[in-house]
């Protein structure tokens, strides 16, 4: 019984499934007539809400309208246990239970019961109640085992609630982070209207490539976030250069080439869950060392940066620019295919080809 309960602690996905597994163990392996778990309601009626049960249906328990208030409905074993916060034993249920639950007691043929409080963060959240059809079936040894199971159940519920709260907090933080990153990206696009949407499209494509390559969910999200702000460093580039409708001079292009370092400098002090600043710093590096700003080669370049590099090239070639019309997607694919292994990572190129040519991906 204890072993089955311990397995439930590891496998259960939520409070209800954990409580149900405990009840199943008590009846199927412990040999008790019924077992059920009720949670304390903090409403005006102080109702007890059945969470799980074995040997009796949750529907029947709900019809009893048990409470933990100090009245007739609250004098049943579970209500008394929750109200007092102490173990409650009834050795002769027929003589001791209130008249409102006597019919169900006789129907089940139970003669004794044991109710144990469930304590989470020093608060009584409910109780686990077990009943038996034979006197002395709930002796001192059984009491010790049941206390252990009740403790395990309370521990499991505590961990699940802590994890749920942690997940909720993380989701809120991730939402705030996403909003903040999007706002940062918008500052660049306000100064460079010709590339409005460029960063978002690069981010979307980079995430799709990372997914196609089988990268972890964490890496996929990291490369998406980096993609949204990969050109943040252009905020240091004069607006007249960004919107120049003619071909850039060597001097102007040299200024443009400072944006990865500028982006890194802007974001390096932000404690992202991913190496976003490094991804941005390296997103114009090439496999043969011909990229900028540091001339990195092959494995010295983060895989996320290799993905961003190709996503950036494809989006830039396919889209219109002030100084030229867009070339379209197929010339962009030809460019990365022709230079795979030299400028671009072969595995990334392969994933891109699969996305566009086999799966119909569209920018």
Secondary structure as the mmCIF struct_conf table of DSSP 4:
data_model
#
loop_
_struct_conf.conf_type_id
_struct_conf.id
_struct_conf.beg_label_comp_id
_struct_conf.beg_label_asym_id
_struct_conf.beg_label_seq_id
_struct_conf.end_label_comp_id
_struct_conf.end_label_asym_id
_struct_conf.end_label_seq_id
HELX_RH_AL_P HELX_RH_AL_P1 UNK A 2 UNK A 11
BEND BEND1 UNK A 14 UNK A 14
HELX_RH_AL_P HELX_RH_AL_P2 UNK A 15 UNK A 28
TURN_TY1_P TURN_TY1_P1 UNK A 29 UNK A 30
BEND BEND2 UNK A 33 UNK A 33
STRN STRN1 UNK A 34 UNK A 40
HELX_LH_PP_P HELX_LH_PP_P1 UNK A 41 UNK A 41
BEND BEND3 UNK A 43 UNK A 43
TURN_TY1_P TURN_TY1_P2 UNK A 44 UNK A 45
STRN STRN2 UNK A 47 UNK A 47
STRN STRN3 UNK A 48 UNK A 54
BEND BEND4 UNK A 55 UNK A 56
HELX_RH_AL_P HELX_RH_AL_P3 UNK A 58 UNK A 63
TURN_TY1_P TURN_TY1_P3 UNK A 64 UNK A 65
STRN STRN4 UNK A 67 UNK A 67
BEND BEND5 UNK A 69 UNK A 72
HELX_RH_3T_P HELX_RH_3T_P1 UNK A 73 UNK A 75
BEND BEND6 UNK A 76 UNK A 76
HELX_RH_AL_P HELX_RH_AL_P4 UNK A 77 UNK A 84
TURN_TY1_P TURN_TY1_P4 UNK A 85 UNK A 85
BEND BEND7 UNK A 86 UNK A 86
STRN STRN5 UNK A 88 UNK A 90
BEND BEND8 UNK A 91 UNK A 91
HELX_RH_AL_P HELX_RH_AL_P5 UNK A 93 UNK A 96
BEND BEND9 UNK A 97 UNK A 97
HELX_RH_AL_P HELX_RH_AL_P6 UNK A 99 UNK A 108
TURN_TY1_P TURN_TY1_P5 UNK A 109 UNK A 109
STRN STRN6 UNK A 112 UNK A 120
TURN_TY1_P TURN_TY1_P6 UNK A 121 UNK A 122
STRN STRN7 UNK A 123 UNK A 132
BEND BEND10 UNK A 133 UNK A 134
TURN_TY1_P TURN_TY1_P7 UNK A 135 UNK A 136
BEND BEND11 UNK A 137 UNK A 138
HELX_RH_AL_P HELX_RH_AL_P7 UNK A 140 UNK A 191
HELX_RH_3T_P HELX_RH_3T_P2 UNK A 193 UNK A 195
TURN_TY1_P TURN_TY1_P8 UNK A 196 UNK A 197
HELX_RH_AL_P HELX_RH_AL_P8 UNK A 198 UNK A 212
TURN_TY1_P TURN_TY1_P9 UNK A 213 UNK A 214
HELX_RH_AL_P HELX_RH_AL_P9 UNK A 217 UNK A 228
TURN_TY1_P TURN_TY1_P10 UNK A 229 UNK A 231
HELX_RH_3T_P HELX_RH_3T_P3 UNK A 232 UNK A 236
BEND BEND12 UNK A 237 UNK A 237
HELX_RH_AL_P HELX_RH_AL_P10 UNK A 239 UNK A 242
TURN_TY1_P TURN_TY1_P11 UNK A 243 UNK A 243
BEND BEND13 UNK A 246 UNK A 246
HELX_LH_PP_P HELX_LH_PP_P2 UNK A 247 UNK A 249
HELX_RH_AL_P HELX_RH_AL_P11 UNK A 250 UNK A 256
TURN_TY1_P TURN_TY1_P12 UNK A 257 UNK A 258
HELX_RH_AL_P HELX_RH_AL_P12 UNK A 259 UNK A 267
TURN_TY1_P TURN_TY1_P13 UNK A 268 UNK A 269
BEND BEND14 UNK A 270 UNK A 270
BEND BEND15 UNK A 273 UNK A 274
HELX_RH_AL_P HELX_RH_AL_P13 UNK A 276 UNK A 282
TURN_TY1_P TURN_TY1_P14 UNK A 283 UNK A 284
TURN_TY1_P TURN_TY1_P15 UNK A 287 UNK A 287
STRN STRN8 UNK A 288 UNK A 288
BEND BEND16 UNK A 289 UNK A 289
BEND BEND17 UNK A 291 UNK A 294
STRN STRN9 UNK A 297 UNK A 297
HELX_RH_3T_P HELX_RH_3T_P4 UNK A 298 UNK A 300
BEND BEND18 UNK A 301 UNK A 301
HELX_RH_AL_P HELX_RH_AL_P14 UNK A 303 UNK A 318
BEND BEND19 UNK A 319 UNK A 319
STRN STRN10 UNK A 321 UNK A 321
TURN_TY1_P TURN_TY1_P16 UNK A 322 UNK A 323
STRN STRN11 UNK A 324 UNK A 324
HELX_RH_AL_P HELX_RH_AL_P15 UNK A 329 UNK A 338
TURN_TY1_P TURN_TY1_P17 UNK A 339 UNK A 339
STRN STRN12 UNK A 340 UNK A 340
TURN_TY1_P TURN_TY1_P18 UNK A 341 UNK A 343
STRN STRN13 UNK A 344 UNK A 344
HELX_RH_AL_P HELX_RH_AL_P16 UNK A 346 UNK A 353
HELX_RH_PI_P HELX_RH_PI_P1 UNK A 354 UNK A 358
BEND BEND20 UNK A 359 UNK A 359
#
